[in-house]
Amino acid sequence: MNLKKALNKRFLYPNSKKSRVWIAAFTGSFVFIFLSVFQPFNLWNVEIEKRYFVALGYGAIVFIVLFLNHRIAIRYFRKHKLTITEFVLWYFFNTFTIALFSSIFNDIIFNKVFFTFDSFFKFQYFIFAILIIPSVILYITISNNRFKQDKKLLMQHSNHSSSQEIVIHAENSANDISIDIERLIYITSFKNYITIYYLKDSEVLDIQIRSSLKSVEEDLKEYTNFIRCHKGYIVNMNMGNRIIKGISGSTLLLNHVNETIPISRNMVKTIREKLKKY
């Protein structure tokens, strides 16, 4: 998996009202605490009894703007899984709008005017820098929660399945994945992580764990329908459709997925024979 595919990896962004309130409250609280401790934006010049009131004002702006932004985008979040690229764009949109209203608040408090471009551009930089930490924390939290939910769904589905299960081992045994062998489509790797693509009620889902394709090959060694067609991919040949020849090489089209899987040159003949068999 290359960088482009990594950036296009999708994850489900929380879209419930409770989640929107929690995300906005967490970020607003972080900003309030950060400003109270480090006192940027000329807060050191503010009388101490008013200093925390001003910091609370910035935190409130963050809470309100984030909550309203989520309200505006909720329909998209409910219908789509965000890619990493879209999450970054969402971050820029939030920082832009928060910086806009924070600069207005700053100008009213300190400059006695409604708006100045100087404050606006300064706040674009400040807000972008400040929100990096809570945004990273939120992303990790969302990803971890999603992993737990996906694992729970896999376990529930496996408990009702009569097909044979396999265990995909992670570096941390607590993250081992048990999955119905017939629903496994393909597995790909990126750095120290693998992403498992599987079928659930006609929908293709994925789950990521810290492991390697070498470890997966060991887990799947008893199943001849699984083959490592490329250094970064293992495919279930029961899901194989056909080989597509292109200028840059051959790729494998699988059932249920739109993405084509690259095939190493020395594996084309083997894959072709496997397609005839399966």
N, C-alpha and C positions, 0 to 999 in steps of 0.2 A: 504494500500500500504506500503510495507516494504522498507528498505533502498536500497535493490538490485533493486527493481522496480523503485525507485526514480532515481537511478543512470543511469538506462536504458531508462529514459524518453527522448524522442527525440524532438529536435527543429531545425528549418530551419536556417542554418548559411548563412549570406549574401554572394552571389556569383557573384554579378555584378562588373564590373570594377570600377565603382564609389564607391561602398562599400569597395573594396579592398584598394583603394587609401585613403579613409576616415579613415579606421581602422589603416593603416600603418602610416598616417600622425598624427593622434591623439596620437598614442602610442609613435612615435618618438618625438613629441612636448612635451609630458609629461616627457619623459626621459631627454630632453634638459633642461626643466625648473627645474626638480628635481636636476640635476647635478649642474646647475648654482646656485641654492639656498643652497644646502647642501654640495656641493663640496667634494664628496668621491673620491676614486681612485687617491689620491695625487694631486687633483686639486688645493688645497690650496698652493702647492709649485710652481705652474705655475704662470708666470708673468700675472698680471691681464689683460693685453691687449690680451694675448693668451688663457686665461682661457675659455672664451666663445667660442673661435674657437674650442678648444678641446671638450668642451661639445656639440657643434654643430656637431662635427665629430661623437660622440657616438650616438647622435640623428639620424643622417643621416644613420648610420649603421643599427639602429633599423628599420627605414623606409624602406630601401632597402631590408634587409633580410626578413622582414614581407611581403612585396609586392611580392618578388620572391617565398617565401614559399606558399603564397596564389595562386600564378600562377601555382605552381607545383600541388597543391591539388585541384584545381578548378573543375576538372572532378568529383572527389569524392563528393565534396560539392553539385554539381548540381544534382547528382543522389541519394544522401542519406541525410537523416536528422541526425544530430549528436546527440548522447546520451551525457549525462553529463560526463560519463566516457571518451568518445572519445574527448570531449572538453578539459578535464584535460590533456589527452595524447597529444593533439594538443598544449596545453600550454607548456608542458615539451619540446616538439620538438622545438618550437619557442625559448624558453629560452636557450636551448642547442646550437642552431645555432647562435643566437645573441651573446651569451657568447663567442663562439669560435672566431668570427670575432672581437668582442670587445677586447678580450685578445690579439689578434694579433696587433690591432691598439694601444693598451696600451703599448705593448712591443716595438713596433717601435718608439713610441713617447718618452717613459721614459727610456727604457732599451737598446735601440739601437740594439735590436735583433729582429728576425722575430717571434719567438714563444718560450714560456717557459711553462711547465706544471704547475708551481706555479701560474702564472697569470691565466691560463686556469681554474684551480679549484677554485681560488678565485672569478673569474667572474661568474662561474656557480652559486655560492651562491648569489652574489650581484645582478645579473640580475634576478634570480628567485624571490628575495625579492622585487626588484623595480617594476617588471611587474605585481605583484599581484593586485595593486590598479587599473591601467588602464584596466586590464583584467576583473576584477569584474565589473567595470563601463560599459565596452563593453557588458558583458554578460547580465547585467540588461537592458541596452538599447536595445539590440537585442530581449530579451524576451518581453519587453514592446511593441516594434514595431510589433512583431509577434502577440501579443495579439490584438492590434488594427486592424491589417490586418485580422486576423481570425474573429473578431467581425464584421468587415465591410463585409466580405464574407458571414457570417451568415445572416446579415441584407439584403444583396442583394438577396440571395437565398430565404429568407423568403418572400420578396416582390413579388417574382414570383411564390410562392407556393400557391396552393389551399387548402392545408391541414391545420389543426389547429395548431396554435403556442402556446407555453407556455413560460413563463418568469422564468428563473432561477435567483433567487436573490442573489447578492453578498453583502458583508458587506458594500461596497461602492456602492450606487445605480447607480453611473456612469458606473460601470462595469457589470450591469445586462445583462444577455444574453437572447435574444429572439431566439427560435429555433423551427423548425418544429417537432412536437411530433413524427411523423412517422420515422424521421431520427435519433432520439436519440437511441443509442445502450446501453450504460451503463455509470455509474458515479462512480468514486472511490475517496477516500479521503486520504490525507497524512498531518498530523498535522492540520494546520488551512486552508488548501487549498483543493479544489476539482478539479478533472480533468474530463471534459465532453467529452465523445467519441461519435462522430456522423458520419453519412454517407453523403458524398457529391460526386455525380457523380461516384458512385461505389468505392470511396476511403474513407478510414477511417481516419478522422482527429480528433484532440483533442484541447481543449482550457482549460486553467487553470484560476480559479478565487479564491479569498479568500472568503470562505463560509464553510458550514458544511453539512453533509448528513441529519442532522435533519432538517435544513432549506429546503433542497431539497425535503425531504419527505412531508413537508408542501406544497411546490409548486406543487407536483405531487399527492396530496391526492385524487383528483377527477378521477385519471386514474388508474383503477384496474390492468392494465397490467404491471405497475411498482411495483417492490417488492424489499425490502431490504433483500437480500438472505444471507448477511454476514454483520458484523459490519462495514466493510469498503467498501461495494459495494451496489449499487442499479442497477437493470437490467431491461431492457425492455423485457418482456416475449414474445412479438411478434418477437423478434430476437432469441429466445431460440431454440436450436437444440436438445440437449440430455444431459443426466447426465452421467458423467464418474466416476466410482468408483475406488478409489485408496487406497493404504496403509495408507496414511495420512488423508484420508477422501474423500468426494465426491466433484466434481467440475462440473460447468455448461459450456457446449460448446455453444457459441453463433455464429450466422451467421455473416460472414464478418470479423471476428477477429480470430487471431490464439491463443490469450491468453485465458486460461480457468479461469473461475471465481469461487473462493471458495464458498462453501455452508456450512452454520452452520448446525450442526447435527440436531437441532430441526426444520430446515427449509427444509430438504430433501423431506419430504412427501408433503409439501405445493408446492414446486417447481415441483415435479413430477405431481401433480394434475393440476398445471397451464400449464405445457407443453401439457397435454392432451387437455386442453381447448383452448389454443392458437395455 
